[in-house]
Amino acid sequence: MSLEDLVRRDRAVVAAGLVGVILLAWLYLLGLGRDMQGMDMVAPMAMAAPWGPGELLAVFGMWAVMMVAMMLPSAAPMILLFATVNRRRAVDQTRPVPVAIFVAGYLVVWAGFSALAALGQSGLQRAALLSGETLTAAPWLGGAFLIAAGLWELTPLKYACLARCQSPLAFIMTEWREGPRGALVMGLRHGVFCVGCCWALMSLLFVAGVMNLLWVAAIAGLVLAQKLLPVGRVASRGAGAALLAWGVLVMTRAL
C-alpha cells in the first residue's frame, strides 16, 4: 500500500471515528433531555442542598458529554490534519502515533472546563440563582452572562485564541512535537486555545437552560461558524455586539 493510500485510509478511519463519537454524544444528550422532561433527572440537579459525590459526578458527566458534542465537530479539521501529518512523518517501520492520544489531550482540557462548570452549577443552585425546572439563571444573572460573553467576543485575546483554532496548518507548523508525549501535549495546547476561544459562549448555557438542546445546538453552530468559515472573525464581532445588546435589554428588564 502506498503512502497516499495509507494517508487516505487513516483520514477515513479518523473521520468515521469522530462522526461516531459525535453522534453518540448527541444521542446521549437527546436521551438525557427526554429523561429530564419526564422529571427523572430534575430532582437531583435541582437540589439546593450541597450535592454529594454522586450528583456532582452525574452533572460533570453531562457537561463533559455536552462539550464533546459541541466542540469535537469544530476540532475535526485539526484532528484530520494531525492524522495526515502524523502518517506522512512515519518512515520505514516507525509506527505513527495513535491519533486518539491527540484527541485525548484535547478532551482532557474540556473535561477540566466541565468540572468547573459542574461546580459552578452546584454553587448557583445552592444560592437559588438557577431555576430548578429549566436550569436557567436568574434574569439579572443571565443578563450579566450575556454582557460578559459579548465583551469577551470583542477582546484581542479572544481573537488570538480564535486565530489558532482557525488555522490548523499554522498550529501544526508551530506546535508540532514528536512521539506520544508530544501528541498529548499538542492536544492539550489546542484544547487550551479552544477553551480560551469559547468558554464565554459555553457560559451562555446557563442563560436559556443548561439542557435546552436547541440552545446547545445554536451555540455549537456559532462556534463552528467562527472556526470554519472565512468570516469567522466577523461572526465573532457580530455575535459580541448582539450579545451585549441582548444582555443590556435583559438587565434593564430585570432591575
C-alpha positions in Angstrom: 0.0 0.0 0.0 1.4 3.4 -1.0 1.8 6.3 1.4 -1.1 8.2 -0.2 -3.3 5.2 0.3 -2.3 5.0 3.9 -3.0 8.7 4.4 -6.4 8.4 2.8 -7.2 5.3 4.9 -6.1 7.0 8.1 -8.2 10.1 7.4 -11.2 7.9 6.6 -10.9 5.9 9.8 -10.4 9.0 11.9 -13.3 10.8 10.3 -15.6 7.8 10.8 -14.5 7.6 14.5 -15.2 11.3 15.0 -18.6 11.1 13.4 -19.4 8.1 15.6 -18.3 9.8 18.8 -20.2 13.0 18.0 -23.4 11.1 17.1 -23.2 9.1 20.4 -22.7 12.3 22.4 -25.8 13.9 20.8 -27.8 10.7 21.2 -26.9 10.7 24.9 -27.9 14.4 25.2 -31.2 13.7 23.5 -31.9 10.8 25.8 -31.0 12.9 28.8 -33.2 15.7 27.7 -36.1 13.3 27.4 -35.4 11.9 30.9 -35.4 15.5 32.3 -38.6 16.3 30.6 -40.1 13.2 32.4 -38.7 14.7 35.7 -36.4 11.7 36.2 -33.2 13.9 36.3 -34.6 17.2 37.5 -34.8 16.4 41.2 -31.1 15.7 41.8 -30.0 18.5 39.5 -32.3 21.0 41.2 -31.2 20.3 44.8 -30.4 23.5 46.7 -28.5 21.5 49.4 -24.8 20.7 48.7 -24.5 17.9 46.2 -23.0 14.6 47.2 -20.3 13.0 45.0 -22.9 11.0 43.0 -24.8 14.1 42.0 -21.7 16.1 41.2 -20.3 13.3 39.1 -23.6 12.9 37.2 -23.6 16.7 36.4 -19.9 16.6 35.4 -20.7 13.7 33.1 -23.5 15.7 31.5 -21.2 18.7 30.9 -18.4 16.6 29.6 -20.6 14.8 27.0 -22.1 18.2 26.0 -18.6 19.6 25.4 -17.8 16.6 23.2 -21.0 17.1 21.2 -20.4 20.8 20.8 -16.6 21.1 20.4 -15.5 18.0 18.6 -17.1 19.0 15.2 -15.1 22.3 15.2 -11.9 20.4 16.1 -12.3 17.9 13.3 -10.2 19.7 10.7 -7.3 20.0 13.2 -7.6 16.3 14.1 -7.7 15.2 10.5 -4.7 17.3 9.6 -2.8 15.8 12.6 -3.7 12.4 11.3 -2.3 13.3 7.8 1.0 14.8 9.0 1.4 12.0 11.6 1.2 9.4 8.9 3.5 11.3 6.5 6.2 11.7 9.1 6.2 7.9 9.9 9.1 6.4 7.9 10.3 2.9 7.3 9.0 0.7 10.2 8.2 3.6 12.5 4.6 3.4 13.7 2.6 6.6 13.6 1.4 7.9 16.9 -2.3 7.0 17.7 -4.5 9.9 16.8 -6.5 9.1 19.9 -3.7 10.5 22.1 -4.0 13.9 20.5 -7.8 13.8 20.8 -7.5 12.6 24.5 -5.3 15.7 25.3 -7.8 18.0 23.6 -10.8 16.4 25.5 -8.9 16.5 28.9 -8.9 20.3 28.7 -12.6 20.4 28.1 -13.1 17.8 30.9 -11.4 20.3 33.2 -13.8 23.0 32.0 -16.7 20.6 32.5 -15.6 20.1 36.1 -15.6 23.8 36.7 -19.0 24.2 35.0 -20.5 21.4 37.2 -19.1 23.1 40.4 -20.5 26.5 39.1 -23.9 24.9 38.6 -23.8 23.5 42.1 -22.9 26.8 43.5 -25.6 28.7 41.6 -28.3 26.2 42.7 -27.2 26.4 46.3 -27.6 30.2 46.1 -31.0 29.8 44.5 -29.8 31.6 41.3 -30.7 28.7 39.0 -34.2 27.6 38.2 -34.8 24.0 39.4 -37.1 23.2 36.5 -35.4 24.8 33.5 -31.9 25.2 34.8 -31.8 28.8 33.7 -30.1 31.6 35.7 -32.0 34.4 37.4 -32.8 37.1 34.8 -30.2 39.7 36.2 -27.5 37.0 36.3 -28.4 35.8 32.8 -28.0 39.4 31.6 -24.6 39.5 33.2 -23.6 36.3 31.5 -24.7 37.8 28.1 -22.8 41.0 28.7 -19.7 39.2 29.8 -19.8 36.9 26.8 -20.4 39.8 24.4 -17.4 41.7 25.8 -15.2 38.7 25.6 -16.1 38.2 21.9 -14.6 41.6 21.2 -11.3 41.2 23.1 -7.9 40.7 21.4 -7.3 37.6 23.5 -10.5 36.0 22.0 -9.2 36.8 18.5 -5.7 35.4 19.3 -7.2 32.1 20.5 -9.7 32.0 17.6 -6.8 32.5 15.1 -5.0 29.4 16.5 -8.3 27.4 16.1 -9.0 28.7 12.6 -5.6 27.7 11.1 -4.8 24.0 11.8 -1.8 24.2 9.4 -0.3 27.1 11.3 -0.8 25.2 14.6 0.9 22.1 13.2 3.9 24.1 11.9 4.5 25.9 15.2 3.4 23.4 17.8 4.5 20.0 16.3 6.1 17.6 18.8 7.3 14.1 18.2 6.1 10.9 19.9 3.1 10.0 22.0 4.0 12.5 24.7 4.3 15.2 22.1 0.9 14.3 20.6 -0.6 14.6 24.1 1.0 18.0 24.7 -0.3 19.2 21.3 -3.8 18.1 22.1 -3.6 19.8 25.5 -2.4 23.1 23.9 -5.0 23.0 21.2 -7.6 22.4 23.8 -6.4 25.4 25.8 -6.7 27.6 22.8 -10.3 26.3 22.1 -11.3 26.9 25.7 -9.8 30.4 25.5 -11.9 31.0 22.4 -15.2 29.5 23.5 -15.5 29.5 27.3 -17.7 32.6 27.4 -20.1 31.1 24.8 -20.3 28.0 26.9 -21.3 30.0 29.9 -24.4 31.1 28.0 -25.8 27.6 28.6 -27.0 29.0 31.9 -29.0 31.7 30.1 -31.6 29.6 28.2 -31.2 26.4 30.1 -28.3 24.0 30.6 -30.2 21.2 28.8 -32.1 23.3 26.3 -30.9 21.3 23.3 -31.9 23.9 20.7 -29.8 26.4 22.6 -26.9 23.9 22.8 -27.1 23.4 19.0 -27.3 27.1 18.4 -24.1 27.8 20.4 -22.4 24.8 18.8 -23.3 26.2 15.4 -21.9 29.6 16.2 -18.6 28.0 17.4 -18.5 26.0 14.1 -19.1 29.2 12.0 -16.4 31.2 13.9 -13.8 28.5 13.4 -14.5 27.1 10.0 -15.9 30.0 7.9 -13.8 32.7 6.2 -15.9 35.3 8.0 -15.3 33.8 11.4 -13.9 37.0 13.0 -16.8 38.9 11.5 -19.2 36.4 13.0 -17.5 36.8 16.4 -17.8 40.6 16.3 -21.4 40.4 15.2 -22.1 37.9 18.0 -20.4 40.1 20.5 -22.5 43.1 19.6 -25.7 41.1 19.6 -24.9 39.5 23.0 -24.1 42.9 24.5 -27.4 44.4 23.3 -29.3 41.4 24.5 -27.7 41.4 27.9 -28.4 45.1 28.4 -32.0 44.5 27.5 -32.3 41.6 29.9 -30.6 43.5 32.7 -32.9 46.6 32.1 -36.0 44.5 32.4 -34.7 42.6 35.4 -33.7 45.6 37.5 
